[in-house]
């Protein structure tokens, strides 16, 4: 009995490691299921449209050629954008944002929150960051042991900090962020065009089949065409709303996270803090070359760490009042509150410092 217990104790650590490894691989495989579902639907739609509609149903050769050419152009651009969104090279946070071993030891040994805040402020004073937490501290990730660049967030699914993180999308099994946001936008746009094209070209035959105006040769493919029309309609509705929402975000230079909680700048929360005008915001995502706007190649401006901000956030240094008037949608403080604070605080020209005003 004692030997049995000893054997169980000895095998327990190895058993746990095996279970963790098995769970990890199962979780990784499970995350690919939405992508496989999309691939399966697109594969079936190819059969339904090319084989059943264009080859077996449409009688006009010219109409067949035109439909097939347009369909394959949209399919190639859609698949290319989808591929780039999934397998984009999501680069890590630069090393200059990571705390050195000495600074980390100081941070861990600090006894008070103010001491930790001072250590982070001193480390981040030369970094190009303008955003802070709601309490006025430097944005710091305990898991990645680094100071977060502006607009960067930690993804719990990817287990890492991501530059200009928008959201984690299960349909691409990847984070939508600085490195693939253009690809994601093109994926939504081409997917919407793909669905609208299938709907519009299937509609006449869908109506004809619904009325029963078809021969025996078309009865076998009728169900594929009818189902393709309804599937395309369903996806077009969801894609249209999602694509429209992200067009709104691009025009205002916001991420999905920033739309729900505005970034906190030195002068307070401002949901339009990174907005430089609709066209400039568009070029920040799609680049300055119009010839590449609709092509899924990386042309986004910047490095994902340093972003242009509005003038008021460039000139101000951080103000840490005792109470922030900040709600979930990122409403900034009123001008009365800002005027009252300006009487008590004097802005220092050096970034990240505040000096009390003697009154």
Secondary structure by P-SEA (a helix, b strand, c coil): caaaaaaaaaaaaaaaaaaaaaaaaaaaaaaaaaaaaaaaaaaaaaaaccccccccccccaaaaaaaaaaaaaaaaaaaaaaaaaaacccccccccccccaaaaaaaaacccaaaaaaaaaaaacccccccccccccccccccccccccccbbbbcccccccccccccccccccccccccaaaaaaaaaaaaaaaaaaaaaaaaaaaaaaacccccccccaaaaaaaaaaaaaaaaaaaaaaaaaaaaaaaacccccccccccccccccccccccccaaaaaaaaccccccccccccccccccccbbbbcccccccccccccccccccccccccaaaaaaaaaabbbbccccbbbbbcc
